Amino acid sequence: MTEVFEPQGSYVNSLRDAGSPLIWDVAHGHQDVVGVQLQNNANLVAENNDTITPLQSSVLVGSLPCLELLVRIDHPNMRITP
């Protein structure tokens, strides 16, 4: 599925009014696509025009599968520090 992104010119970190493709797919519960985007270094802290991040989007729409994918990824901006 990774091959779908590059040849068609859709990049995992391209920004639109609705935010990045990751934000859009999280908001629509597309967990398989979210997994591929995360494997391809999608920006976990990108914001849409309403300053909503992918993590916030998953909580707002109640997408538990996408939320689980996001919190399990090892990324410096996703670590909780005391």
Secondary structure, DSSP 8 states (H G I E B T S, - for coil): -GGGTTTTT--TT--BTTB-HHHHHHHTT-HHHHHHHHHTT--TT---TT---HHHHHHHHT-HHHHHHHHHS--GGG----
